[in-house]
Amino acid sequence: MSAEVAATTEFRPHSSHWGVFTAAMRDGELLVRPHPGDPDPNDIIQNFPSALRHPARIAQPMVRRGWLERGPGPDRRRGRDEFVPMAWDAVLDLLGGELQRIRDSHGPAGVFGGSYGWSSAGRFHHAQSQIHRFLNCAFGGYVASVNSYSSGAASVIVPYILGTYEELTKHNVTWDQVAAHSDVVLAFGGMALKNAMVAGGGISEHVERGAMQAARGRGCDFILVGPLRSDLPEEAGAEWVANIPGTDTALMLALVHTLVAEGLHDQAFLDRYTVGWPVFERYLLGEADGQPKDADWAAPITGVSADAIRSLARRLHGRRVLVTVAHALQRAEHGEQPVWMGAVLAAALGQIGLPGGGYGYALGAIGYYGRRANAVPGPTLPQGRNRHGDFIPVARIADMLLNPGAAYRYKGQTRTYPDVRLVYWAGGNPFHHHQDLNRLREAFARLDTLVVHELAWTATARHADIVLPATMTLEREDIGYSSHDPLMVAMHRIADPYGEARDDYDIFAALSRRLGAEDAFTEGRSSRDWLCHLYARTQQALREAGLPAPDFDAFWAAGGLRLPQAPDDGGPWRAFREDPEANPVPTPSGRIEIFSETIAAYGEASCPGHPAWLPPEEVPGAATPLHLVANQPATRLHSQLDFGAHSVAAKHRGREVASLHPVDAAARGIADGDIIRLFNGRGACLAAVRLTTDIRPGVVQLATGAWYDPENPEDDRPLCVHGNPNVLTRDAGTSALAQGCTGQLTVVEMERFNGNLPPIRAFEPPMAG
Ligand code: PGD
């Protein structure tokens, strides 16, 4: 169904989550150039040329031998078996039959179609939207997932305490305001440029480095609180407060305690704009539990001296302070607390709603946060209505598969895990994003059937029963759009599909036909028809605003369209500050909730009615004395195109590189460039060593995204020879309130690896027999 457009030798526009670019095929080689208007392009686009025709791509449909021979059912051979190539018609008949069987015997409750994952930037071929539309329109519904691995705790707690998650956190303070107005940016977890370099849907301008440089040039102080100095760029000239990972809530409590003890807090702001301060203050001052949360109390918890905490608090008084909290902090045990406590610290400083001040939750976490919103809507594929309605919090997938029928808590409710028999994934890689991968393997072994659409042989594809090869974004047309970037991109097709790969849309259209619901899914449109149809929404909005509204052909020929943007007027927080009665925030009280009666009434020990320091269960100890920070990588997005040259070049001896402090290395006889084994009770992986003093002693950092590569897949807990930290992380929710992912932080031990270095096989296609 893709429009038949020849691969192009001219440079044509395209887009990715890591930025807008142009590309061309010349003499069989892919050439990629960043968007000329981008002040700070993302080098990750240079993964494309080597990835396009890499043998890690999936060339034809494949079915796992054991599933083919014995039929659907639980099987520990998943991820260990060989694959049988199959023609498209035959494999679609087989899958159509299996979907019918599941629907007849289990109904929509038998299928998990959450299919979490970032897939690609184009708004039509976005795989997660395609699969949801297919399951809704052609299958009759599915068990869905809610929230995200990025912000599972924050997106749940914010509506109780601040209001609308999107508006009141990530977008309320802009980079322009920081450049022009902030005196102090107090960044918990920093704002690493590698994160801001990425934006869902693709952006044409990366502005963060320039904004920090401008703010710094004006005299703004950046203060980075976190174990990794690299979490703010050099341009910010930041002071570094290297706290123990996972202790930011205690540090914030002590800052607020100092403000209160020294009469430096803004009581008038708290009285007018918040509810619940008196309850919280009793806890803060120790009237509730006998323990004041002062700097002396926080010092041993956080690893920051009491004097440093007190002097930091004093420096915040009377200045335009912006408090930011990175997504990373809430991707850990009790991740709700730093999000909530960051808001309380900002409220106590009284700056919320002022230009460049207040609370910028997650500012810098993604490239389109802190930017002006587009004034007209962009294209979105309608996903239909899921009539089934059941869901799980996204990071509870292994729990669900291992414990059908079990009860769990979420947002004050007791819910029950469904009995899922078939999991269908398109556009995500749970062997990248999920925690405790050995447990995930156990969970997938319980299924009848696992179906995966992928462009490359990720570990998820290797664990599937039916693997359908999907085109890569460069091999199809689409529209690139991000809600806070003015350039809507006509993404031209650059290259022909690899092997027999097909667009996810075409695969779902063919399956819909087999389920007797083709029209319900396609509405009679080809891919090109859909692009025209989705574009019409933006065109109509432009026309209604009295602005030039080119037709689709003109948009396509121009390669893109600059969209109007809303003014930077301070948004809902400014309006709230000016008149809280007329412009309440959408919380139960209409104010910032420092104490939430709703949350308190849920009675969860893991998330009480006001922010609190809740010591984590998992702390360094004798067997695992080090913290492991498993953060986002810089040379790829998550695990995408890990086989691309830019990602591979950043590895050492083929392994992902872990950063550690020379003191921790010396204590174990480890030198720069060595290979180490990182391990804990859940698993083990190899990594290469980079020694640096820009990390707090006692902390090891290993980015996510190296493809899971078990040395011996037959083992229950194989060594990952490549460096995927999710073999080590813990599969537990942030709290009973949100059940978010806690993958950012765990505890480990390490040793020098002295054995023969096992080869990396993650990028070789699996055996086909
Ligand atoms: P990606 O590697 O982006 O990871 O998890 P996510 O699953 O999104 O996976 C996308 C997959 O889609 C890739 O395998 C890619 O090849 C495939 N793909 C791309 N385009 C297409 C297409 O058109 N069609 C199809 N069918 N497939 C396509 C990310 C998740 O990981 C996120 S968002 C976060 S924030 C979490 N972060 C952490 C963390 O900080 N620490 C740990 N330990 N773990 C994390 N996991 C989470």
Boltz pocket constraint, residues with backbone or C-beta under 6 A from the ligand:
constraints:
  - pocket:
      binder: B
      contacts: [[A, 116], [A, 117], [A, 118], [A, 119], [A, 120], [A, 125], [A, 127], [A, 149], [A, 150], [A, 151], [A, 331], [A, 425], [A, 426], [A, 427], [A, 428], [A, 429], [A, 430], [A, 432], [A, 433], [A, 434], [A, 453], [A, 454], [A, 455], [A, 456], [A, 458], [A, 470], [A, 471], [A, 472], [A, 473], [A, 504], [A, 630], [A, 631], [A, 632], [A, 637], [A, 638], [A, 639], [A, 640], [A, 641], [A, 704], [A, 725], [A, 726], [A, 729], [A, 743], [A, 744]]
      max_distance: 6.0
